[in-house]
Amino acid sequence: MAAAPPVEPLLSSPSSSADASSSATALRSVGAAAASFMNPFGRVLASALAAASAGRGVLLAGVGGGYDVFAGLPLYFELASFIPHHKLHLSNFSFTSGLNLRPGRQVTEDCLEVRYCDPVQSAHDLEYHPSRGHPANYFPEYHLSKWFHTAHNIDKPVYTLAITSTQKVAAAYRQIIAENNIGVAILIDAGVDSIFRGDEEYMGTYQEDVITVAAFSMIDNVEKYLVCSILGSEGGVGEYHFLENVAAIQKMGGFFGSTSITRDMPSVKQYEDAVMNCIPTNTTINVQLISALHGEYGHFLHPEIASRCSKSDLYITPLMTIYWLFDLTTVVKYRLFIEEVCNARGLNDVTTIFCKGRLAIGLVEPYSSDFTGKRLYNSMFTF
């Protein structure tokens, strides 16, 4: 694998108390300037810099399973231009099976700290090698930690959370936050169904996202954001419904704006390098974003995912390159059934909660389950 360009923080770690004071002052000054950027993500940078100047960390958390955490890498590397890597932390709500049998430090019963540089981890290269095929090679958190080690010589653990009950997910995140003194949590959705309210006809694969959102609704003393991305990459998700939801959340004061990423950005080059060196066949959504970044349009099928999709399944557009920023607390207030999901025992329980809840408020017909709500599915694109 070709080495990715090195990424170093603009502000180095302080070596003395005087240096620490100077560094904190510089961080606050840059943060104040960042908050005034037209780019809405200046708000996130200002929050992250304020946390770093107070000695606290920043967590980027993949919310929906799969390779969601990878979609946070452009933001990670933008932040890494100002904040030391050891203050930036990664986690992922994971589809990786058998976490209790995988190598790594057990943080909680359902959370593993995956750290490639540990000898026991690197010894598993053959076990998770791309040539073994899916599902044997499926361990995105391991591959991402290895990429940081190989491309940047950075020891970067990735906290890997099993798909389990909402309360256990919340407990795992409380432990991660406590261990790393997290001051800002940025939830990353490689998709947009994390802000779906629950009254849409189709809601994509909403179960994983809503468990993470509900788990963070029970966590205090942390500034919380949600980032959606790659609009149009998910089956069964109506783009019109997403935009309706953005407007409703904006009316509540919880939408902070959006920005596009481009392939010439250094942070985006890092993202692409990571995806393409971490078994891209296993992430159709991130590969669609890479296709969009390279100017592909319409029914384009990248060779890396040709074995998993057909051209008719996909519709690549520039909208995929837009990142949308929300206040997580407002999203929680907007969504239906969050209180019930806080006590969900797993994905099947979430499905039951939504089915019963939608029936109770008249969105579906009893017995037939035919949708009777007003928000009928409609896509912007022809599939």
Secondary structure, 3 states (H helix, E strand, C coil): CCCCCCCCCCCCCCCCHHHHHHHHHHHHHHHHHHCCCCCCCHHHHHHHHHHHHCCCEEEEEECCCCCHHHHHHHHHHHHHCCCCHHHEEEEEECCCCCHHHCCCEEEECCEEEECCCCHHHHCCCCCCCHHHCCCCCCCHHHHHHHHHHHHHCCCCCEEEECCCCHHHHHHHHHHHHHHHCEEEEEEEECCCHHHCCCCECCCCCHHHHHHHHHHHHCCCCCEEEEEEECCCCCCCCCHHHHHHHHHHHHHCCCEEEEEECCCCCHHHHHHHHHHHCCCHHHCHHHHHHHHHHCCCCECCCCHHHCCCCCHHHCCECHHHHEEEEEEHHHHHHHCCCHHHHCCCCCHHHHHHHHHHHHHHCCCECCCCCCECCCECCCCCCCC
